[in-house]
Amino acid sequence: MKFESALIRGTLTRRYKRFLADVTLEDGSEITAHIANPGSMLGMAFPGDKIWLETNDDPKRKLKYSWKFIETSTTLIGVDTSAANRIVKEALQSHKIDLNYDSFKSEVKYGENSRVDFLLSKKNMPDTYLEVKSVTLSRKPGLAEFPDSKTIRGAKHMEELANMVSQGYQATVLFLVQRTDALQVSVAGDIDLNYQRAFSLAVVAGVQVLCYDCIISNEGITLGKRLDLANTSNSV
């Protein structure tokens, strides 16, 4: 996924109202940027963080800056959760994800008033329902965690994936880690025990789990290498 315009660097002053951030640019000017991230952004978004912004000239958009990623001394962290599906879609188009399929569709209705991120198809094989989760939290070196706040919707997705398996289909949840320092992925049960339970039951039911990190640069964000799912008492 390439950025639409060249990024500029700034310093975070504060994040507020979930979707807004005040930023000081390198020329000293102060601007307000949009954040495409409804989550808690736990462990990130600290005042003084060095961040990268994309500009736009669309007259229909109220804010001319969009916050794309954070630069720390040890890692880069993508903050745009809406980018996850675009990154995965490009990877599916180039067959870079370890799944068996010939074609796929996006945003297909299923379950109870839900849409699965991708429906993968292959001749003479059951369809695969693929749900993507953007992961940014890390509280231990090398370990990325999901979720970073309670997610009733996320637990519902796991239950619905398990239900599709019971109907004879295949189902996979893909944890896309938008940071460059992760080696493993874990479920943060201390943050959302309900999600952890739904996840564990889904895995027992036959839902598969894939974890990948991202390659992040000023040019864009693309799918990186496959990661391990941590096998700890706090995860599965």
C-alpha positions, 0 to 999 in steps of 0.5 A: 500500500503506497502513500498517496503523497510524500510524508512530512515529519512532526512532533505529537502534542496531544491526541484527543476525541479519538480521531484528532491530534495536534502536531507541531511540524518541523518548520514550527507550525502547528496543525491538527491531523486526522487519526484513522484509529478508533482504538485506545492506542495503548502504549503509543501516542505520547506527547513528544513522539515523532510521527509521520503525516500524509497531506492531501488537497481534497477540498471535501476533506476538513483536515489536510493531514493524516497521521500514518505512523510513529517513529521511535528509537527502536520501531515504526508503528502504523496507526491507521487501522483502515490500512490493514485491509488494504495491505492484506488485499494487496498481499492476497492479489499477489498471493503472498499470504499462506492460504489456498485460494484462486479468487477472493471477494471483499466485505461479504455479508455473513453471520448476524449483520456482519461482513467478513473482510475477505471471502476466499474461493478455490474450485472443489474446496470450501470457501475460507472466511478471512477476518483481519485484525490490526495489531499495534500494542506491545508491552513486552519486547518482541511481543505484539498483543491484540486487542488494546481495549475491550472489543465486543465486535471482535469477540462476535467475529470470532464466534461467527468464524467458528460458526462458519467452520461448524457449517463446513467452511474454513475460517481464518483470523489474520493478525496484521502487526503494524509495527516492525519490532514484533516476533510473536503475537498474543491475545491480551486476555487481561485487557479483554477476557471475553475476547480471549475466551471467544478466540480460544473457543474459535481455535478449538472449533477449527478457526485457523490463525495467521500472524504477519508483521509489516514493512513500514517506510515513507513510501508505504506499508506492505505485508512483511514476514510471518510471525508465531502465535505465542503459546502462553497462559495469557493468550490461547 
